[in-house]
Amino acid sequence: MDISRISSMAGMNIGKVEDVSSLTGSLFTKSENVDGTVFESFLNSAIDNINTTNAYLSDAENEEIRFALGETENTHDLTIALQKASTALQYTVAVRDRLLEAYKEIMNMQI
């Protein structure tokens, strides 16, 4: 998994009211028009990470097939591909779990 993508998602900071209002709709009325670029960039990063995870899983599956068919005797490539896929999948599941926790917490808030 590309570390720069992880750090870009982890370093995302929503500190201005305008940024929050773009995520919550028109909860805060401001005269400035916010395009929602923070949410859009976060969503694009998440989609890129999911695509990367899928690519690693596909590569691992291809390496398993090549090894099972005897096309390669190099177990290092197989082990590396499996470890990359495992790590990427664990990260993706962890991010999903955190997002679901945040969603549940938001839904339980009193208005």
Secondary structure as GFF3:
##gff-version 3
##sequence-region A 1 111
A	DSSP	alpha_helix	3	10	.	.	.	ID=ss1
A	DSSP	alpha_helix	17	24	.	.	.	ID=ss2
A	DSSP	alpha_helix	37	69	.	.	.	ID=ss3
A	DSSP	alpha_helix	75	107	.	.	.	ID=ss4
###
